[in-house]
Amino acid sequence: MVLVEPLVDITGVEVVGEYRLRLTFSDGTVGEVDFGERDWGGVFEPLRNPTYFAQVAVDPEGGTITWPNGVDMAPEPLYAEARRNLVRFASTGG
Protein backbone atom coordinates (compact mmCIF):
# COMPACT_ATOMS: atom_id res chain seq x y z
CA MET A 1 0.00 0.00 0.00
CA VAL A 2 1.30 3.44 -0.95
CA LEU A 3 0.66 6.34 1.38
CA VAL A 4 -0.28 9.45 -0.57
CA GLU A 5 -0.12 12.95 0.89
CA PRO A 6 -3.45 14.76 0.74
CA LEU A 7 -3.64 17.61 -1.73
CA VAL A 8 -3.15 20.86 0.15
CA ASP A 9 -3.51 24.16 -1.67
CA ILE A 10 -1.21 27.12 -1.17
CA THR A 11 -3.25 30.03 0.15
CA GLY A 12 -0.53 32.58 0.89
CA VAL A 13 3.02 33.47 -0.15
CA GLU A 14 5.50 35.93 1.31
CA VAL A 15 9.01 36.68 0.06
CA VAL A 16 11.25 36.43 3.14
CA GLY A 17 14.66 36.58 1.48
CA GLU A 18 16.36 36.32 -1.87
CA TYR A 19 14.92 33.12 -3.37
CA ARG A 20 13.21 32.23 -0.07
CA LEU A 21 9.43 32.04 0.31
CA ARG A 22 7.14 31.53 3.29
CA LEU A 23 4.15 29.52 2.12
CA THR A 24 0.79 29.13 3.87
CA PHE A 25 -1.31 26.08 3.05
CA SER A 26 -5.04 25.43 3.33
CA ASP A 27 -4.53 23.11 6.30
CA GLY A 28 -2.87 25.93 8.29
CA THR A 29 0.71 24.75 7.75
CA VAL A 30 3.21 27.60 7.29
CA GLY A 31 6.75 26.81 6.20
CA GLU A 32 9.65 28.21 4.26
CA VAL A 33 11.11 27.00 0.99
CA ASP A 34 14.59 28.07 -0.10
CA PHE A 35 15.14 28.15 -3.87
CA GLY A 36 18.68 29.53 -3.61
CA GLU A 37 20.39 26.40 -4.92
CA ARG A 38 17.94 25.79 -7.76
CA ASP A 39 19.15 25.75 -11.34
CA TRP A 40 16.71 27.99 -13.22
CA GLY A 41 16.64 26.66 -16.77
CA GLY A 42 14.05 26.42 -19.51
CA VAL A 43 10.73 28.10 -18.73
CA PHE A 44 12.06 28.94 -15.24
CA GLU A 45 14.97 31.02 -16.64
CA PRO A 46 13.34 34.41 -15.79
CA LEU A 47 13.32 33.37 -12.10
CA ARG A 48 17.12 33.74 -12.02
CA ASN A 49 16.48 37.45 -11.61
CA PRO A 50 15.71 38.00 -7.89
CA THR A 51 13.46 40.96 -8.68
CA TYR A 52 11.39 38.84 -11.04
CA PHE A 53 11.38 35.91 -8.59
CA ALA A 54 9.93 38.25 -5.95
CA GLN A 55 6.88 38.85 -8.20
CA VAL A 56 5.49 35.49 -7.08
CA ALA A 57 1.75 35.29 -6.36
CA VAL A 58 -0.81 32.69 -5.35
CA ASP A 59 -2.90 31.12 -8.09
CA PRO A 60 -6.12 30.34 -6.20
CA GLU A 61 -7.52 28.21 -9.04
CA GLY A 62 -4.40 26.02 -9.19
CA GLY A 63 -3.75 26.10 -5.45
CA THR A 64 -0.11 26.93 -6.04
CA ILE A 65 2.32 29.78 -6.72
CA THR A 66 2.84 31.45 -10.07
CA TRP A 67 4.80 34.24 -11.75
CA PRO A 68 3.76 36.88 -14.30
CA ASN A 69 4.91 34.70 -17.24
CA GLY A 70 2.44 31.97 -16.20
CA VAL A 71 5.05 29.57 -14.80
CA ASP A 72 3.85 27.72 -11.73
CA MET A 73 5.04 24.90 -9.49
CA ALA A 74 3.30 21.78 -8.26
CA PRO A 75 2.13 22.34 -4.68
CA GLU A 76 2.92 18.81 -3.41
CA PRO A 77 6.75 19.09 -3.37
CA LEU A 78 6.46 22.64 -2.03
CA TYR A 79 4.29 21.33 0.82
CA ALA A 80 6.81 18.59 1.60
CA GLU A 81 9.68 21.10 1.66
CA ALA A 82 7.71 23.62 3.73
CA ARG A 83 6.96 20.89 6.30
CA ARG A 84 10.72 20.36 6.68
CA ASN A 85 11.13 24.08 7.47
CA LEU A 86 8.07 24.82 9.58
CA VAL A 87 7.13 28.19 10.91
CA ARG A 88 3.80 26.85 12.12
CA PHE A 89 2.08 23.48 11.65
CA ALA A 90 -1.65 22.90 11.51
CA SER A 91 -3.12 21.28 14.58
CA THR A 92 -5.26 18.44 13.38
CA GLY A 93 -6.82 17.45 16.68
CA GLY A 94 -6.13 13.80 16.04
Secondary structure, DSSP 8 states (H G I E B T S, - for coil): ---------EEEEEEEETTEEEEEETTS-EEEEE-TT----GGGGGGGSHHHHTT-EEETTTTEEE-TTS-B--HHHHHHHHHHTEEE------
